[in-house]
Amino acid sequence: MRRDQLEHAIRTACQIIGHSDVIVVGSQSILGTFREEQLPPEAAGEFSPFEELHGFSIDGVDLETSALPEGWRDRLVKVQNPNTAAPAGEPQFTGWCLDKEDLCVAKLCALREKDQAFVAALLAHGLVDPAVILERVPTVGPRHQAAAGRAAAWISARRDSPGL
């Protein structure tokens, strides 16, 4: 997904749900912090069709879907500009993207192969801080503690390896 597609997704999602704000929790939330050209190709996320018309998709999820660390709401990254507004320019919609390290916590708690590759690419290019991720992992809710243990082991192994 590209930044302009994220902005389109924010606008569309807000219009669908009838709210002026939406929280972006998936891989595409990295585009709240970085533009696609700043990201390594491995971290660009999956490019999936938004129907056939737009070339990307959006999925509504419950916030319980993601393992989010304590304080994540205070670190959300605001995405709001003319591209997130309705066609007439008003209303102005806002996307709130996960902070880059909070996103990595959520990805590592899921610990799917694609999530590991995503976080590994961000780490390898120095775009996220492994110490911050490791500090936040144990603060996920009780429901996600087993996943947090696996995530902490994964990030600790990478942090201690050469090159990070």
C-alpha positions as CSV (number, residue, x, y, z in Angstrom):
1,M,0.0,0.0,0.0
2,R,1.2,3.5,-0.8
3,R,0.6,6.6,1.3
4,D,-2.0,8.0,-1.1
5,Q,-3.8,4.7,-0.8
6,L,-3.7,4.9,3.0
7,E,-5.3,8.4,2.8
8,H,-8.0,7.1,0.4
9,A,-8.6,4.1,2.8
10,I,-9.0,6.5,5.7
11,R,-11.5,8.6,3.8
12,T,-13.5,5.6,2.7
13,A,-13.5,3.9,6.0
14,C,-14.7,7.0,7.8
15,Q,-17.5,7.5,5.3
16,I,-18.5,3.8,5.6
17,I,-18.6,3.8,9.4
18,G,-20.0,7.3,9.7
19,H,-17.2,8.7,12.0
20,S,-14.7,11.4,11.4
21,D,-11.8,9.3,12.8
22,V,-10.5,5.8,12.3
23,I,-7.7,3.9,13.9
24,V,-5.3,2.1,11.5
25,V,-3.8,-1.0,13.2
26,G,-2.4,-3.2,10.3
27,S,0.9,-3.1,8.5
28,Q,-0.2,-0.1,6.5
29,S,-0.1,2.0,9.7
30,I,3.6,2.2,9.2
31,L,2.7,4.8,6.4
32,G,1.7,7.2,9.2
33,T,5.3,7.5,10.1
34,F,7.2,6.8,6.9
35,R,6.4,7.3,3.2
36,E,6.6,4.1,1.1
37,E,9.9,5.2,-0.6
38,Q,11.5,5.4,2.9
39,L,10.6,1.8,3.6
40,P,12.5,-1.3,2.6
41,P,10.6,-3.3,0.0
42,E,10.1,-6.2,2.5
43,A,8.1,-3.8,4.8
44,A,5.8,-2.4,2.2
45,G,3.0,-4.8,3.2
46,E,0.8,-7.0,1.1
47,F,-0.7,-5.3,-1.9
48,S,-4.3,-6.6,-2.1
49,P,-7.2,-5.4,-4.2
50,F,-9.7,-2.9,-2.9
51,E,-12.2,-4.4,-5.0
52,E,-10.7,-4.3,-8.5
53,L,-11.1,-0.5,-8.7
54,H,-8.5,0.8,-6.3
55,G,-5.8,-1.9,-6.0
56,F,-6.0,-2.3,-2.2
57,S,-8.4,-3.4,0.4
58,I,-9.5,-2.3,3.9
59,D,-10.8,-4.6,6.6
60,G,-12.7,-3.5,9.6
61,V,-11.4,-5.1,12.8
62,D,-12.1,-4.9,16.5
63,L,-9.3,-3.4,18.6
64,E,-9.2,-6.7,20.5
65,T,-7.8,-8.3,17.4
66,S,-4.4,-6.7,18.0
67,A,-2.1,-7.1,20.9
68,L,-1.4,-3.5,21.8
69,P,1.0,-2.3,24.4
70,E,0.0,0.0,27.3
71,G,-0.2,3.6,26.3
72,W,-0.6,3.0,22.6
73,R,-3.4,5.5,22.2
74,D,-1.1,8.3,23.5
75,R,1.4,7.5,20.7
76,L,-0.9,7.3,17.7
77,V,0.3,9.1,14.6
78,K,-2.2,11.5,13.0
79,V,-2.8,11.3,9.2
80,Q,-5.0,14.2,8.1
81,N,-4.6,16.2,4.9
82,P,-6.7,17.2,1.8
83,N,-6.5,13.6,0.6
84,T,-8.4,12.4,3.7
85,A,-11.2,14.8,3.2
86,A,-14.5,14.1,1.5
87,P,-14.5,15.1,-2.3
88,A,-16.0,18.5,-1.5
89,G,-13.2,19.2,1.0
90,E,-15.4,18.7,4.1
91,P,-15.7,16.9,6.3
92,Q,-12.0,16.4,7.0
93,F,-11.4,12.8,8.1
94,T,-8.5,11.6,10.3
95,G,-6.6,8.4,10.4
96,W,-4.8,7.5,13.6
97,C,-1.9,5.1,12.8
98,L,-0.1,3.0,15.4
99,D,3.3,4.2,16.4
100,K,6.0,2.3,14.6
101,E,7.2,0.4,17.7
102,D,3.6,-0.3,18.9
103,L,2.9,-1.8,15.4
104,C,6.0,-4.0,15.8
105,V,4.7,-5.2,19.2
106,A,1.3,-6.1,17.6
107,K,3.1,-7.8,14.6
108,L,5.4,-9.8,16.9
109,C,2.6,-11.0,19.1
110,A,0.9,-12.3,16.0
111,L,4.3,-13.8,15.0
112,R,3.3,-15.0,11.5
113,E,6.1,-15.4,9.0
114,K,5.0,-12.2,7.2
115,D,4.9,-10.3,10.5
116,Q,8.4,-11.5,11.4
117,A,9.7,-10.5,7.9
118,F,8.0,-7.1,8.3
119,V,9.6,-6.3,11.7
120,A,13.0,-7.8,10.6
121,A,13.1,-5.4,7.6
122,L,12.3,-2.4,9.8
123,L,15.0,-3.5,12.3
124,A,17.6,-4.2,9.6
125,H,17.1,-0.7,8.2
126,G,17.2,1.0,11.6
127,L,13.6,2.3,11.3
128,V,12.5,1.0,14.7
129,D,14.2,0.7,18.1
130,P,14.4,-2.9,19.3
131,A,14.9,-1.7,22.9
132,V,11.6,0.2,22.8
133,I,9.8,-2.8,21.3
134,L,11.2,-5.1,24.0
135,E,10.2,-2.6,26.7
136,R,6.6,-2.4,25.4
137,V,6.0,-6.1,24.7
138,P,5.3,-7.2,28.3
139,T,2.7,-4.4,28.6
140,V,0.1,-6.0,26.3
141,G,-3.1,-7.2,28.0
142,P,-3.4,-10.4,29.9
143,R,-5.1,-12.1,27.0
144,H,-1.9,-11.7,24.9
145,Q,0.8,-12.6,27.5
146,A,1.7,-16.0,26.0
147,A,2.2,-14.2,22.6
148,A,4.1,-11.5,24.3
149,G,6.6,-14.1,25.7
150,R,7.2,-15.4,22.2
151,A,7.6,-11.9,20.8
152,A,10.1,-10.9,23.5
153,A,12.2,-14.0,22.8
154,W,12.1,-13.2,19.0
155,I,13.1,-9.5,19.5
156,S,15.8,-10.4,22.1
157,A,17.4,-12.9,19.7
158,R,17.5,-10.2,16.9
159,R,18.7,-7.4,19.2
160,D,21.6,-9.6,20.4
161,S,22.6,-10.5,16.9
162,P,25.2,-8.6,14.9
163,G,23.9,-5.8,12.7
164,L,21.2,-4.5,15.0
